[in-house]
Amino acid sequence: MVKTNPLLPAAFLCAVCVYCPLLSVRGRDAYASLVPLSSACVLDCRLCASPARSAAVPGAPYRCAAAVFRSYGRLSGGSVASDAAGSLSLSLPAPLVESLFPGQLYSGSLHSGASGCSGSPGLLMEDGASFRVTGAWNGKKGVFEVTGAQELGWGRGLPAALLYCRARARLAFKRLPAAWGRAGGLVLALLSGSREYLDPALVESFRRAGLSHILALSGMHLAFFSSLFGLSSRGFSAARLFAFSQRHCFLPALLGIGLFVFFAGLSPSLFRAFLCLFLLAVCARSAVPGADGRAVLAAVFLVHLLLRPQDAHTPAFMLSYAATAGILLLAAPCERFLTPVLPPALASPLSVSVAACAATAPLSLCLFGTFAPGGMLAGLVVTPLVSLFLLLSLASVAVSLAVPALSPLCAVLLNVLYVLIERAAALFALLPRIAV
C-alpha cells in the first residue's frame, strides 16, 4: 500500500478553503474602527512593508500595507476620533516616498502633518515607521490615498531599533549603486528589492519575455545567496574558525541568508523560499532521510498561511507556489522526455523551465490575461547572465567600499553586462504571447 504524507491532503484542503469563493471568510486583519473608512481623513498607522511602486513609471504612486491604530474623521455630528485596528493599503505620492532618495530630492511641499503644519524636509518611509497620514479613502481602488504625512517615530524596544537600522541601511545602500547609471538600478532591484531606479524599458522587456520573476526577489536570488554563504561557511569550518563543527557549519549560512531576507524584505516568494530552505536544513541536520520536496512545500504552505495570511491572495504568493509545485511534479517527467534528444546540461534546466511555465500558465492567464511561452527559452539565456551580474554586483559593492577610486571601473563593467542582459531580454520579448 502506498502511504500518503498527511501534509499533502492538509495543504490541498487548506488551499480549497482559501481560494474557493463559496468558503471565503472575512480577513482577520480587516480594518475596524468607530470611524468608517469612507469618513476617515487622518490615520495613525505603522508601515508593514517598504513602499513599492504601483507601476514601472517614474512618478507613479507607491503602494504599501499599513497597520492602523487610530483614525480621525468627520461625521454628521462633527469631528470624531477613535482607536482602530487592522490593516489597509496606502497609496503614497512619489515625492513623499522619494524625498530622501539620492538624485530624487523634492521640495518637501507634501510633507505636511494632519494639522497642516510644515513637516520635516524628508521622511524615511520604510517598514516599521509610524506616521500620521492625511487623505481620503478610494473605495473603487481599495486604497487610502495619502496627500501628506507626519512622522510619529519608530517605537521602542529591540524590534523597533532593528527596523530603524534596516531603514537607514537601505537608504545608505541606495547611494552607491545610484551613481552607476542604469546598471545601478538593476543592482538595487536584485540586492534590496528597490525598483525605483530601474529603466522602464527593461521592466517592459522582462515582462513581455516572461521574466518578471527575475526582477522580483524570489527563490532564484535566495538560491544564489545560499550557494554563496554555503561555500563561505564550509570554508570557515575547514579552517576551524570560530570553532564551528561540521555538524553546525550550516548555521553561518542560515544566518547570512536570514540577514539578506531581513534587509531585502519579506516578499511572498522570498519568504516561501526562505521557509523551504530553513526546513530542508533542519531535516538534513536532524538526520531525516530523504525529505520529500512535496511534503516540505506543503508544510511551508501551511506555515506561510499561518504566519502571513495577508499574502494568500497576492499574485506573487500564488505564482511562487504554483511554479515550485510544477517543478516538483513535472520537472522529472519532462527531463526523461528531453534527455534522449538533448544533452543533459541543456535538458535539465529546460525541463525545470518548462515545468514552472506549465504550472503558472493558467494563473497568468487568469490574473493578467496574458502568458509568455517564450519564457521557457528566455530563462535559459537570461538567468545565467543575471546570476553573473549578481556576483559582479556584490564584488563591485565590496571593492567600491574598500577602494572608492575603483567605483567608476566597476560601473563600466556592470554596464557592459547590463547591456547584454537588456538586449537578450529585448530579443525574447519579440516572441509571440498568448492572450485571452
Secondary structure, 3 states (H helix, E strand, C coil): CCCCCCHHHHHHHHHHHHHCHHHCCCCCCCCEECCCHHHEEEEEEEECCCCEECCCCCCCCEEEEEEEEEEEEEECCEEEEEEEECEEEEEECHHHHCCCCCCCCCCCCCCECCCCCECCCCCCCCCCCEEEEEEEEECCCCEEEEEEEEEEECCCCHHHHHHHHHHHHHHHHHHCHHHHCHHHHHHHHHHHCCCCCCCHHHHHHHHHCCCHHHHCCCHHHHHHHHHHHHHHHHHHHHCCHHHCCHHHCHHHHHHHHHHHHHHHCCCHHHHHHHHHHHHHHHHHHCCCCCCCHHHHHHHHHHHHHHHCHHHCCCHHHHHHHHHHHHHHHHHHHHHHHHCCCCCHHHHHHHHHHHHHHHHHHHHHHHHHCEECCCHHHHHHHHHHHHHHHHHHHHHHHHHHHHCHHHHHHHHHHHHHHHHHHHHHHHHHCCCCCEEC
